[in-house]
Amino acid sequence: IAGITQAPTSQILAAGRRMTLRCTQDMRHNAMYWYRQDLGLGLRLIHYSNTAGTTGKGEVPDGYSVSRANTDDFPLTLASAVPSQTSVYFCASSPGGGSDTQYFGPGTRLTVL
Amino acid sequence: QKEVEQNSGPLSVPEGAIASLNCTYSDRGSQSFFWYRQYSGKSPELIMFIYSNGDKEDGRFTAQLNKASQYVSLLIRDSQPSDSATYLCAVKVPLGSGYALNFGKGTSLLVTP
């Protein structure tokens, strides 16, 4: 059982380019989340999905989009990357249904130049 | 935005001592609380969760919750150098039709040999 996988591990991207960060979980968890973590700012929620087919905006959604076509996958897309999106991105999942614990993927380190 | 506050540290304790990490939260209606540990360059991993007032023990770790005073703490007994990490406090918050975790910015702990 892999848990949550994220790809790529790291990426350097030119400003203005489109980028999709991938997240896959094999735990059949209902809820999934995308966070960014920046020094001094902690973990901030970008988007979330409580169940397949639904998504919602978190604290810092601007410049990002997500989709949840099935239970396992929750990709995060940067339509036109900007340097302020340089960050470490974590995907997380939670069983839902009364279990609140979130489990994190290994993260993607993204640098936008 | 409901606040979760932690002292950023670093908190330095000698090996074998008790490390005490504190967290306060602003939403008096909060019910579920979590402690995560994050090593440098790694993703957060769950240490403990606590829902009820009082103490909850798991090995060398004890979580303490006081809802009246709106604080939650984590005690680490017999601290080891391997406990050196950033500790994140998180509070469950309603989000859409489900829930999310609102994280504090973390406290850096350094255990010195």
Interface residues (C-beta under 8 A of the other chain):
Chain A: N30 A31 Y33 G40 L41 G42 L43 L45 Y48 N50 T51 T54 G56 G58 E59 F90 S94 G96 D100 T101 Q102 Y103 F104 G105 P106 G107
Chain B: Q1 S32 F34 K42 S43 P44 E45 L46 F49 L88 A90 K92 L95 G96 S97 G98 Y99 A100 L101 F103 G104 K105 G106
